[in-house]
Amino acid sequence: MSTIEAAGNKRIYWHRELPPADAEMLGEHVLEANSRRVSDTVAHRNELWEHCYEDLMAKARERLEQEMTRLGGDCAHVLDEAVESRHDPVRGEAWLHGNFTYMLYKKSSSP
């Protein structure tokens, strides 16, 4: 939990978490993000997946924050996520690509 969330200013709600009841829906959007690239080897594949997934989720949160600011929203509710692995055989690299569908909200108490 980040310091912002601990202070009661949570902005991103994931799946079953519910956004504030007094928030107005502004619209549904889709966001894409990629994890960092790692060596595409068979060794330590599960460990690499976990590191890439953590990185992907951090980048998705960062992108959601940017999009909320750009679109004038106060919070977002991630409704769906689709994560798939990608790889570049020429470079011997792999990474994760995610599509995140979210609803953007504006709190009614905001000016």
MOPAC internal coordinates of N, CA, C and O (Angstrom, degrees):
PM7 1SCF
backbone

  N    0.0000 0     0.00 0     0.00 0    0    0    0
  C    1.4575 1     0.00 0     0.00 0    1    0    0
  C    1.5182 1   108.39 1     0.00 0    2    1    0
  O    1.2310 1   120.54 1   -48.70 1    3    2    1
  N    1.3112 1   116.58 1   131.30 1    3    2    1
  C    1.4577 1   120.30 1  -179.39 1    5    3    2
  C    1.5308 1   110.70 1   -79.43 1    6    5    3
  O    1.2310 1   121.17 1   -12.24 1    7    6    5
  N    1.3240 1   115.37 1   167.76 1    7    6    5
  C    1.4640 1   120.78 1   178.28 1    9    7    6
  C    1.5168 1   110.44 1   -61.68 1   10    9    7
  O    1.2310 1   120.55 1   142.52 1   11   10    9
  N    1.3452 1   116.55 1   -37.48 1   11   10    9
  C    1.4642 1   120.68 1   179.12 1   13   11   10
  C    1.5270 1   110.03 1   -61.92 1   14   13   11
  O    1.2310 1   120.20 1   134.35 1   15   14   13
  N    1.3255 1   117.23 1   -45.65 1   15   14   13
  C    1.4590 1   120.87 1  -179.94 1   17   15   14
  C    1.5252 1   110.46 1   -65.56 1   18   17   15
  O    1.2310 1   120.00 1   141.78 1   19   18   17
  N    1.3318 1   117.60 1   -38.22 1   19   18   17
  C    1.4606 1   121.11 1   179.91 1   21   19   18
  C    1.5202 1   110.57 1   -64.11 1   22   21   19
  O    1.2310 1   120.44 1   149.29 1   23   22   21
  N    1.3308 1   116.77 1   -30.71 1   23   22   21
  C    1.4619 1   120.97 1  -179.74 1   25   23   22
  C    1.5308 1   111.70 1   -80.06 1   26   25   23
  O    1.2310 1   119.79 1  -179.41 1   27   26   25
  N    1.3229 1   118.01 1     0.59 1   27   26   25
  C    1.4622 1   121.16 1   178.42 1   29   27   26
  C    1.5153 1   113.98 1    88.65 1   30   29   27
  O    1.2310 1   120.06 1  -166.22 1   31   30   29
  N    1.3039 1   117.49 1    13.78 1   31   30   29
  C    1.4653 1   121.98 1  -179.37 1   33   31   30
  C    1.5197 1   111.24 1  -109.32 1   34   33   31
  O    1.2310 1   120.45 1  -136.21 1   35   34   33
  N    1.3018 1   116.75 1    43.79 1   35   34   33
  C    1.4581 1   120.75 1  -179.00 1   37   35   34
  C    1.5147 1   109.32 1   -62.15 1   38   37   35
  O    1.2310 1   120.87 1   -43.20 1   39   38   37
  N    1.3477 1   115.95 1   136.80 1   39   38   37
  C    1.4626 1   120.22 1  -177.73 1   41   39   38
  C    1.5122 1   113.52 1  -118.67 1   42   41   39
  O    1.2310 1   119.77 1   157.53 1   43   42   41
  N    1.3291 1   118.03 1   -22.47 1   43   42   41
  C    1.4621 1   120.88 1  -178.23 1   45   43   42
  C    1.5207 1   109.42 1  -117.51 1   46   45   43
  O    1.2310 1   121.27 1   -54.56 1   47   46   45
  N    1.3176 1   115.17 1   125.44 1   47   46   45
  C    1.4647 1   122.27 1   179.91 1   49   47   46
  C    1.5209 1   107.29 1  -115.05 1   50   49   47
  O    1.2310 1   120.07 1   -51.74 1   51   50   49
  N    1.3238 1   117.46 1   128.26 1   51   50   49
  C    1.4558 1   122.42 1  -174.78 1   53   51   50
  C    1.5114 1   110.98 1  -103.61 1   54   53   51
  O    1.2310 1   120.13 1   -53.95 1   55   54   53
  N    1.3010 1   117.35 1   126.05 1   55   54   53
  C    1.4641 1   126.54 1   170.96 1   57   55   54
  C    1.5281 1   113.81 1    49.32 1   58   57   55
  O    1.2310 1   119.45 1    81.51 1   59   58   57
  N    1.3079 1   118.65 1   -98.49 1   59   58   57
  C    1.4714 1   121.29 1  -174.75 1   61   59   58
  C    1.5262 1   114.35 1   -79.86 1   62   61   59
  O    1.2310 1   120.12 1   167.93 1   63   62   61
  N    1.3295 1   117.37 1   -12.07 1   63   62   61
  C    1.4612 1   120.24 1   176.21 1   65   63   62
  C    1.5301 1   108.02 1   -68.98 1   66   65   63
  O    1.2310 1   120.43 1   -40.99 1   67   66   65
  N    1.3058 1   116.79 1   139.01 1   67   66   65
  C    1.4638 1   120.01 1  -178.32 1   69   67   66
  C    1.5234 1   111.13 1  -101.91 1   70   69   67
  O    1.2310 1   120.63 1   -43.45 1   71   70   69
  N    1.3223 1   116.40 1   136.55 1   71   70   69
  C    1.4675 1   119.78 1   175.89 1   73   71   70
  C    1.5286 1   109.46 1   -70.76 1   74   73   71
  O    1.2310 1   119.81 1   -10.51 1   75   74   73
  N    1.3251 1   117.98 1   169.49 1   75   74   73
  C    1.4682 1   120.22 1   179.66 1   77   75   74
  C    1.5314 1   111.53 1   -55.46 1   78   77   75
  O    1.2310 1   120.83 1   -39.54 1   79   78   77
  N    1.3055 1   116.02 1   140.46 1   79   78   77
  C    1.4708 1   122.03 1  -177.20 1   81   79   78
  C    1.5254 1   112.14 1   -64.18 1   82   81   79
  O    1.2310 1   120.39 1   153.02 1   83   82   81
  N    1.3299 1   116.85 1   -26.98 1   83   82   81
  C    1.4673 1   119.64 1  -177.13 1   85   83   82
  C    1.5346 1   112.63 1   -91.18 1   86   85   83
  O    1.2310 1   119.91 1  -172.37 1   87   86   85
  N    1.3341 1   117.77 1     7.63 1   87   86   85
  C    1.4703 1   120.96 1  -178.42 1   89   87   86
  C    1.5261 1   110.60 1   -83.57 1   90   89   87
  O    1.2310 1   121.21 1   -39.73 1   91   90   89
  N    1.3281 1   115.29 1   140.27 1   91   90   89
  C    1.4646 1   122.75 1   178.94 1   93   91   90
  C    1.5268 1   109.71 1   -94.15 1   94   93   91
  O    1.2310 1   120.31 1   -44.65 1   95   94   93
  N    1.3179 1   117.02 1   135.35 1   95   94   93
  C    1.4612 1   120.98 1   176.80 1   97   95   94
  C    1.5219 1   109.64 1   -71.90 1   98   97   95
  O    1.2310 1   120.67 1   -47.41 1   99   98   97
  N    1.3159 1   116.32 1   132.59 1   99   98   97
  C    1.4623 1   121.34 1   176.15 1  101   99   98
  C    1.5209 1   111.84 1  -104.74 1  102  101   99
  O    1.2310 1   120.25 1   157.00 1  103  102  101
  N    1.3202 1   117.13 1   -23.00 1  103  102  101
  C    1.4579 1   119.36 1   178.95 1  105  103  102
  C    1.5100 1   112.31 1   149.76 1  106  105  103
  O    1.2310 1   121.71 1   -19.67 1  107  106  105
  N    1.3333 1   114.34 1   160.33 1  107  106  105
  C    1.4595 1   121.69 1   179.12 1  109  107  106
  C    1.5245 1   109.21 1   -95.15 1  110  109  107
  O    1.2310 1   121.08 1   -40.46 1  111  110  109
  N    1.3275 1   115.54 1   139.54 1  111  110  109
  C    1.4569 1   121.67 1  -177.54 1  113  111  110
  C    1.5221 1   109.74 1  -138.04 1  114  113  111
  O    1.2310 1   121.16 1   -15.89 1  115  114  113
  N    1.3226 1   115.39 1   164.11 1  115  114  113
  C    1.4661 1   121.74 1   175.32 1  117  115  114
  C    1.5209 1   108.08 1  -124.27 1  118  117  115
  O    1.2310 1   121.07 1   -43.97 1  119  118  117
  N    1.3052 1   115.56 1   136.03 1  119  118  117
  C    1.4478 1   122.57 1  -179.88 1  121  119  118
  C    1.5276 1   108.33 1  -123.87 1  122  121  119
  O    1.2310 1   120.09 1   -38.09 1  123  122  121
  N    1.3160 1   117.43 1   141.91 1  123  122  121
  C    1.4642 1   121.93 1   176.44 1  125  123  122
  C    1.5213 1   109.43 1  -116.05 1  126  125  123
  O    1.2310 1   120.93 1   -33.01 1  127  126  125
  N    1.3269 1   115.82 1   146.99 1  127  126  125
  C    1.4632 1   121.07 1   177.60 1  129  127  126
  C    1.5216 1   108.71 1  -149.58 1  130  129  127
  O    1.2310 1   121.15 1   -25.66 1  131  130  129
  N    1.3256 1   115.41 1   154.34 1  131  130  129
  C    1.4612 1   122.47 1   177.01 1  133  131  130
  C    1.5205 1   109.55 1  -124.42 1  134  133  131
  O    1.2310 1   120.92 1   -33.98 1  135  134  133
  N    1.3347 1   115.85 1   146.02 1  135  134  133
  C    1.4555 1   120.46 1   173.45 1  137  135  134
  C    1.5220 1   108.60 1   -81.47 1  138  137  135
  O    1.2310 1   121.28 1    -6.04 1  139  138  137
  N    1.3086 1   115.16 1   173.96 1  139  138  137
  C    1.4616 1   118.75 1   173.70 1  141  139  138
  C    1.5268 1   108.25 1   -68.33 1  142  141  139
  O    1.2310 1   120.67 1   -20.78 1  143  142  141
  N    1.2938 1   116.33 1   159.22 1  143  142  141
  C    1.4625 1   121.69 1   179.23 1  145  143  142
  C    1.5273 1   109.31 1   -88.57 1  146  145  143
  O    1.2310 1   121.41 1   -38.39 1  147  146  145
  N    1.3223 1   114.90 1   141.61 1  147  146  145
  C    1.4653 1   121.39 1   177.93 1  149  147  146
  C    1.5222 1   108.79 1  -129.64 1  150  149  147
  O    1.2310 1   121.03 1   -13.65 1  151  150  149
  N    1.3084 1   115.64 1   166.35 1  151  150  149
  C    1.4630 1   121.15 1   178.10 1  153  151  150
  C    1.5250 1   109.15 1   -63.84 1  154  153  151
  O    1.2310 1   120.76 1   -49.89 1  155  154  153
  N    1.3226 1   116.15 1   130.11 1  155  154  153
  C    1.4702 1   121.56 1  -178.06 1  157  155  154
  C    1.5309 1   109.73 1   -87.14 1  158  157  155
  O    1.2310 1   121.39 1  -100.23 1  159  158  157
  N    1.3360 1   114.95 1    79.77 1  159  158  157
  C    1.4608 1   120.46 1   179.70 1  161  159  158
  C    1.5164 1   109.67 1  -118.64 1  162  161  159
  O    1.2310 1   121.07 1   -18.50 1  163  162  161
  N    1.3159 1   115.55 1   161.50 1  163  162  161
  C    1.4612 1   120.67 1   177.53 1  165  163  162
  C    1.5291 1   110.07 1   -76.90 1  166  165  163
  O    1.2310 1   120.80 1   147.71 1  167  166  165
  N    1.3226 1   116.08 1   -32.29 1  167  166  165
  C    1.4699 1   120.39 1  -178.90 1  169  167  166
  C    1.5259 1   110.51 1   -64.70 1  170  169  167
  O    1.2310 1   120.84 1   -45.44 1  171  170  169
  N    1.3005 1   116.00 1   134.56 1  171  170  169
  C    1.4782 1   123.35 1   176.49 1  173  171  170
  C    1.5234 1   113.09 1    59.68 1  174  173  171
  O    1.2310 1   120.19 1  -148.41 1  175  174  173
  N    1.3161 1   117.23 1    31.59 1  175  174  173
  C    1.4691 1   121.47 1  -176.48 1  177  175  174
  C    1.5261 1   112.44 1   -57.36 1  178  177  175
  O    1.2310 1   119.32 1   135.58 1  179  178  177
  N    1.3378 1   118.91 1   -44.42 1  179  178  177
  C    1.4754 1   121.06 1  -179.76 1  181  179  178
  C    1.5182 1   111.64 1   -64.02 1  182  181  179
  O    1.2310 1   120.78 1   139.30 1  183  182  181
  N    1.3187 1   116.12 1   -40.70 1  183  182  181
  C    1.4591 1   120.53 1   178.90 1  185  183  182
  C    1.5327 1   110.64 1   -64.61 1  186  185  183
  O    1.2310 1   120.64 1   137.86 1  187  186  185
  N    1.3300 1   116.38 1   -42.14 1  187  186  185
  C    1.4623 1   120.24 1   178.23 1  189  187  186
  C    1.5257 1   110.76 1   -64.00 1  190  189  187
  O    1.2310 1   120.08 1   139.48 1  191  190  189
  N    1.3515 1   117.46 1   -40.52 1  191  190  189
  C    1.4637 1   121.29 1   178.04 1  193  191  190
  C    1.5299 1   110.18 1   -59.48 1  194  193  191
  O    1.2310 1   120.55 1   133.80 1  195  194  193
  N    1.3359 1   116.56 1   -46.20 1  195  194  193
  C    1.4698 1   120.29 1  -179.18 1  197  195  194
  C    1.5187 1   111.37 1   -61.68 1  198  197  195
  O    1.2310 1   120.16 1   136.09 1  199  198  197
  N    1.3445 1   117.30 1   -43.91 1  199  198  197
  C    1.4655 1   120.12 1   178.85 1  201  199  198
  C    1.5292 1   110.91 1   -64.04 1  202  201  199
  O    1.2310 1   120.54 1   137.41 1  203  202  201
  N    1.3215 1   116.57 1   -42.59 1  203  202  201
  C    1.4654 1   120.04 1   178.86 1  205  203  202
  C    1.5291 1   110.63 1   -65.23 1  206  205  203
  O    1.2310 1   120.11 1   139.88 1  207  206  205
  N    1.3435 1   117.40 1   -40.12 1  207  206  205
  C    1.4588 1   120.63 1  -179.85 1  209  207  206
  C    1.5299 1   110.60 1   -64.23 1  210  209  207
  O    1.2310 1   120.26 1   135.77 1  211  210  209
  N    1.3328 1   117.10 1   -44.23 1  211  210  209
  C    1.4680 1   120.49 1   177.47 1  213  211  210
  C    1.5295 1   110.33 1   -59.65 1  214  213  211
  O    1.2310 1   120.66 1   136.38 1  215  214  213
  N    1.3355 1   116.34 1   -43.62 1  215  214  213
  C    1.4529 1   120.74 1   179.70 1  217  215  214
  C    1.5266 1   111.01 1   -65.47 1  218  217  215
  O    1.2310 1   120.42 1   137.99 1  219  218  217
  N    1.3326 1   116.79 1   -42.01 1  219  218  217
  C    1.4580 1   121.14 1   177.84 1  221  219  218
  C    1.5265 1   110.90 1   -59.57 1  222  221  219
  O    1.2310 1   120.15 1   134.58 1  223  222  221
  N    1.3196 1   117.31 1   -45.42 1  223  222  221
  C    1.4632 1   120.61 1  -178.53 1  225  223  222
  C    1.5329 1   111.21 1   -66.45 1  226  225  223
  O    1.2310 1   120.12 1   142.52 1  227  226  225
  N    1.3208 1   117.37 1   -37.48 1  227  226  225
  C    1.4720 1   120.53 1   176.85 1  229  227  226
  C    1.5297 1   109.97 1   -63.55 1  230  229  227
  O    1.2310 1   120.61 1   137.59 1  231  230  229
  N    1.3291 1   116.43 1   -42.41 1  231  230  229
  C    1.4617 1   119.62 1   179.08 1  233  231  230
  C    1.5283 1   111.49 1   -69.20 1  234  233  231
  O    1.2310 1   120.07 1   144.86 1  235  234  233
  N    1.3262 1   117.47 1   -35.14 1  235  234  233
  C    1.4669 1   120.69 1   177.24 1  237  235  234
  C    1.5263 1   110.10 1   -64.80 1  238  237  235
  O    1.2310 1   120.28 1   136.47 1  239  238  237
  N    1.3414 1   117.07 1   -43.53 1  239  238  237
  C    1.4820 1   119.60 1   177.57 1  241  239  238
  C    1.5231 1   110.95 1   -60.96 1  242  241  239
  O    1.2310 1   120.81 1   136.67 1  243  242  241
  N    1.3302 1   116.05 1   -43.33 1  243  242  241
  C    1.4657 1   120.54 1   179.29 1  245  243  242
  C    1.5289 1   110.62 1   -61.49 1  246  245  243
  O    1.2310 1   120.52 1   134.76 1  247  246  245
  N    1.3361 1   116.61 1   -45.24 1  247  246  245
  C    1.4670 1   120.88 1   178.76 1  249  247  246
  C    1.5248 1   111.62 1   -64.35 1  250  249  247
  O    1.2310 1   120.31 1   140.43 1  251  250  249
  N    1.3432 1   117.01 1   -39.57 1  251  250  249
  C    1.4718 1   120.02 1   177.46 1  253  251  250
  C    1.5209 1   110.68 1   -60.87 1  254  253  251
  O    1.2310 1   120.31 1   136.73 1  255  254  253
  N    1.3177 1   117.01 1   -43.27 1  255  254  253
  C    1.4696 1   120.64 1   178.14 1  257  255  254
  C    1.5297 1   110.07 1   -59.64 1  258  257  255
  O    1.2310 1   120.48 1   135.37 1  259  258  257
  N    1.3229 1   116.69 1   -44.63 1  259  258  257
  C    1.4694 1   121.11 1   179.19 1  261  259  258
  C    1.5214 1   111.27 1   -62.10 1  262  261  259
  O    1.2310 1   120.55 1   135.55 1  263  262  261
  N    1.3255 1   116.55 1   -44.45 1  263  262  261
  C    1.4619 1   120.59 1  -178.50 1  265  263  262
  C    1.5284 1   111.69 1   -68.22 1  266  265  263
  O    1.2310 1   119.76 1   142.64 1  267  266  265
  N    1.3237 1   118.06 1   -37.36 1  267  266  265
  C    1.4663 1   119.92 1   176.69 1  269  267  266
  C    1.5205 1   109.95 1   -60.19 1  270  269  267
  O    1.2310 1   120.54 1   135.77 1  271  270  269
  N    1.3260 1   116.58 1   -44.23 1  271  270  269
  C    1.4661 1   120.83 1   178.99 1  273  271  270
  C    1.5307 1   110.37 1   -64.60 1  274  273  271
  O    1.2310 1   120.38 1   133.22 1  275  274  273
  N    1.3302 1   116.88 1   -46.78 1  275  274  273
  C    1.4663 1   121.27 1  -177.93 1  277  275  274
  C    1.5233 1   112.28 1   -62.31 1  278  277  275
  O    1.2310 1   120.44 1   141.11 1  279  278  277
  N    1.3389 1   116.77 1   -38.89 1  279  278  277
  C    1.4624 1   121.08 1  -175.95 1  281  279  278
  C    1.5352 1   113.56 1   -93.24 1  282  281  279
  O    1.2310 1   120.09 1   178.95 1  283  282  281
  N    1.3188 1   117.43 1    -1.05 1  283  282  281
  C    1.4633 1   120.72 1   176.78 1  285  283  282
  C    1.5150 1   115.13 1    78.56 1  286  285  283
  O    1.2310 1   120.07 1  -153.40 1  287  286  285
  N    1.3157 1   117.47 1    26.60 1  287  286  285
  C    1.4609 1   120.79 1   178.70 1  289  287  286
  C    1.5178 1   111.85 1   -98.54 1  290  289  287
  O    1.2310 1   121.32 1   -17.27 1  291  290  289
  N    1.3133 1   115.07 1   162.73 1  291  290  289
  C    1.4639 1   121.29 1   178.85 1  293  291  290
  C    1.5218 1   112.57 1  -102.21 1  294  293  291
  O    1.2310 1   120.62 1   151.42 1  295  294  293
  N    1.3228 1   116.43 1   -28.58 1  295  294  293
  C    1.4611 1   119.94 1   179.83 1  297  295  294
  C    1.5219 1   109.66 1  -155.00 1  298  297  295
  O    1.2310 1   121.56 1   -15.78 1  299  298  297
  N    1.3309 1   114.62 1   164.22 1  299  298  297
  C    1.4626 1   120.94 1  -179.27 1  301  299  298
  C    1.5209 1   109.01 1  -135.45 1  302  301  299
  O    1.2310 1   121.09 1   -36.50 1  303  302  301
  N    1.3132 1   115.53 1   143.50 1  303  302  301
  C    1.4670 1   122.26 1   176.18 1  305  303  302
  C    1.5218 1   107.15 1  -114.87 1  306  305  303
  O    1.2310 1   120.58 1   -69.65 1  307  306  305
  N    1.3361 1   116.49 1   110.35 1  307  306  305
  C    1.4648 1   120.83 1   178.89 1  309  307  306
  C    1.5222 1   107.41 1   -75.07 1  310  309  307
  O    1.2310 1   121.38 1   -61.93 1  311  310  309
  N    1.3257 1   114.96 1   118.07 1  311  310  309
  C    1.4580 1   121.61 1  -176.35 1  313  311  310
  C    1.5202 1   112.30 1   -92.20 1  314  313  311
  O    1.2310 1   120.87 1   144.87 1  315  314  313
  N    1.3339 1   115.93 1   -35.13 1  315  314  313
  C    1.4603 1   119.90 1  -175.14 1  317  315  314
  C    1.5172 1   109.14 1  -152.71 1  318  317  315
  O    1.2310 1   121.31 1   -30.92 1  319  318  317
  N    1.3147 1   115.10 1   149.08 1  319  318  317
  C    1.4609 1   119.93 1   173.74 1  321  319  318
  C    1.5171 1   108.54 1  -139.09 1  322  321  319
  O    1.2310 1   121.16 1   -38.13 1  323  322  321
  N    1.3155 1   115.39 1   141.87 1  323  322  321
  C    1.4595 1   121.78 1   176.20 1  325  323  322
  C    1.5244 1   106.54 1  -128.57 1  326  325  323
  O    1.2310 1   120.80 1   -60.74 1  327  326  325
  N    1.3266 1   116.07 1   119.26 1  327  326  325
  C    1.4631 1   121.84 1  -177.52 1  329  327  326
  C    1.5188 1   108.33 1  -117.39 1  330  329  327
  O    1.2310 1   121.00 1   -48.76 1  331  330  329
  N    1.3176 1   115.69 1   131.24 1  331  330  329
  C    1.4668 1   119.79 1   177.49 1  333  331  330
  C    1.5197 1   109.27 1  -136.10 1  334  333  331
  O    1.2310 1   121.08 1   -26.81 1  335  334  333
  N    1.3079 1   115.55 1   153.19 1  335  334  333
  C    1.4603 1   119.79 1   178.26 1  337  335  334
  C    1.5211 1   109.22 1   -87.46 1  338  337  335
  O    1.2310 1   121.57 1   -33.08 1  339  338  337
  N    1.3031 1   114.60 1   146.92 1  339  338  337
  C    1.4586 1   121.64 1   177.15 1  341  339  338
  C    1.5268 1   107.11 1  -129.69 1  342  341  339
  O    1.2310 1   120.71 1   -25.78 1  343  342  341
  N    1.3067 1   116.25 1   154.22 1  343  342  341
  C    1.4568 1   117.27 1   174.82 1  345  343  342
  C    1.5223 1   111.25 1  -150.68 1  346  345  343
  O    1.2310 1   122.30 1   -25.66 1  347  346  345
  N    1.3069 1   113.20 1   154.34 1  347  346  345
  C    1.4524 1   122.89 1   178.49 1  349  347  346
  C    1.5265 1   106.63 1  -116.39 1  350  349  347
  O    1.2310 1   120.05 1   -78.53 1  351  350  349
  N    1.3438 1   117.51 1   101.47 1  351  350  349
  C    1.4566 1   120.02 1  -176.22 1  353  351  350
  C    1.5335 1   113.15 1   -66.05 1  354  353  351
  O    1.2310 1   119.90 1   152.53 1  355  354  353
  N    1.3149 1   117.79 1   -27.47 1  355  354  353
  C    1.4655 1   121.03 1  -179.86 1  357  355  354
  C    1.5297 1   110.09 1   -67.38 1  358  357  355
  O    1.2310 1   120.62 1   136.28 1  359  358  357
  N    1.3182 1   116.42 1   -43.72 1  359  358  357
  C    1.4687 1   121.08 1  -179.47 1  361  359  358
  C    1.5253 1   112.47 1   -90.33 1  362  361  359
  O    1.2310 1   119.98 1   167.46 1  363  362  361
  N    1.3238 1   117.64 1   -12.54 1  363  362  361
  C    1.4617 1   120.70 1  -178.17 1  365  363  362
  C    1.5153 1   111.94 1    68.44 1  366  365  363
  O    1.2310 1   120.61 1  -141.42 1  367  366  365
  N    1.3459 1   116.44 1    38.58 1  367  366  365
  C    1.4609 1   121.97 1  -177.86 1  369  367  366
  C    1.5189 1   110.83 1  -119.77 1  370  369  367
  O    1.2310 1   121.53 1   -28.36 1  371  370  369
  N    1.3140 1   114.67 1   151.64 1  371  370  369
  C    1.4682 1   121.16 1   175.62 1  373  371  370
  C    1.5265 1   108.21 1  -134.41 1  374  373  371
  O    1.2310 1   120.86 1   -24.20 1  375  374  373
  N    1.3384 1   115.96 1   155.80 1  375  374  373
  C    1.4615 1   121.85 1   178.00 1  377  375  374
  C    1.5127 1   108.21 1  -159.62 1  378  377  375
  O    1.2310 1   120.87 1    -8.75 1  379  378  377
  N    1.3067 1   115.93 1   171.25 1  379  378  377
  C    1.4669 1   121.67 1   176.96 1  381  379  378
  C    1.5157 1   109.35 1  -108.79 1  382  381  379
  O    1.2310 1   121.43 1   -37.52 1  383  382  381
  N    1.3178 1   114.87 1   142.48 1  383  382  381
  C    1.4641 1   122.20 1   176.29 1  385  383  382
  C    1.5278 1   107.19 1  -120.52 1  386  385  383
  O    1.2310 1   120.58 1   -47.78 1  387  386  385
  N    1.3125 1   116.50 1   132.22 1  387  386  385
  C    1.4600 1   120.41 1  -179.86 1  389  387  386
  C    1.5091 1   112.92 1  -125.04 1  390  389  387
  O    1.2310 1   121.10 1   -37.60 1  391  390  389
  N    1.3333 1   115.51 1   142.40 1  391  390  389
  C    1.4648 1   123.70 1   170.56 1  393  391  390
  C    1.5225 1   106.38 1  -113.63 1  394  393  391
  O    1.2310 1   120.41 1   -53.15 1  395  394  393
  N    1.3123 1   116.82 1   126.85 1  395  394  393
  C    1.4582 1   122.44 1  -177.13 1  397  395  394
  C    1.5223 1   109.28 1  -122.25 1  398  397  395
  O    1.2310 1   120.41 1   -61.40 1  399  398  397
  N    1.3167 1   116.83 1   118.60 1  399  398  397
  C    1.4566 1   121.80 1   176.44 1  401  399  398
  C    1.5226 1   106.96 1   -94.97 1  402  401  399
  O    1.2310 1   120.83 1   -51.72 1  403  402  401
  N    1.3303 1   116.01 1   128.28 1  403  402  401
  C    1.4664 1   119.49 1  -177.73 1  405  403  402
  C    1.5243 1   110.99 1  -140.74 1  406  405  403
  O    1.2310 1   121.63 1   -24.52 1  407  406  405
  N    1.3291 1   114.48 1   155.48 1  407  406  405
  C    1.4553 1   122.06 1   173.74 1  409  407  406
  C    1.5236 1   106.94 1  -102.62 1  410  409  407
  O    1.2310 1   120.72 1   -50.90 1  411  410  409
  N    1.3102 1   116.24 1   129.10 1  411  410  409
  C    1.4601 1   121.83 1   178.43 1  413  411  410
  C    1.5255 1   108.87 1   -91.84 1  414  413  411
  O    1.2310 1   120.47 1   -42.43 1  415  414  413
  N    1.3236 1   116.71 1   137.57 1  415  414  413
  C    1.4643 1   122.59 1  -178.74 1  417  415  414
  C    1.5184 1   111.16 1  -127.10 1  418  417  415
  O    1.2310 1   121.83 1   -26.99 1  419  418  417
  N    1.3146 1   114.10 1   153.01 1  419  418  417
  C    1.4765 1   122.79 1   171.83 1  421  419  418
  C    1.5094 1   106.64 1  -122.46 1  422  421  419
  O    1.2310 1   120.56 1   -54.22 1  423  422  421
  N    1.3222 1   116.54 1   125.78 1  423  422  421
  C    1.4647 1   119.50 1   179.23 1  425  423  422
  C    1.5218 1   109.00 1   -69.98 1  426  425  423
  O    1.2310 1   120.80 1   -44.14 1  427  426  425
  N    1.3190 1   116.07 1   135.86 1  427  426  425
  C    1.4685 1   120.35 1  -175.84 1  429  427  426
  C    1.5286 1   111.90 1   -66.13 1  430  429  427
  O    1.2310 1   119.90 1   158.78 1  431  430  429
  N    1.3187 1   117.80 1   -21.22 1  431  430  429
  C    1.4695 1   120.81 1   178.71 1  433  431  430
  C    1.5199 1   112.33 1   -82.20 1  434  433  431
  O    1.2310 1   119.71 1   175.24 1  435  434  433
  N    1.3546 1   118.16 1    -4.76 1  435  434  433
  C    1.4630 1   121.74 1   179.23 1  437  435  434
  C    1.5221 1   109.91 1   -79.24 1  438  437  435
  O    1.2310 1   120.53 1   -34.89 1  439  438  437
  N    1.3329 1   116.60 1   145.11 1  439  438  437
  C    1.4697 1   119.60 1   178.23 1  441  439  438
  C    1.4936 1   112.91 1   -70.37 1  442  441  439
  O    1.2310 1   120.10 1   180.00 1  443  442  441

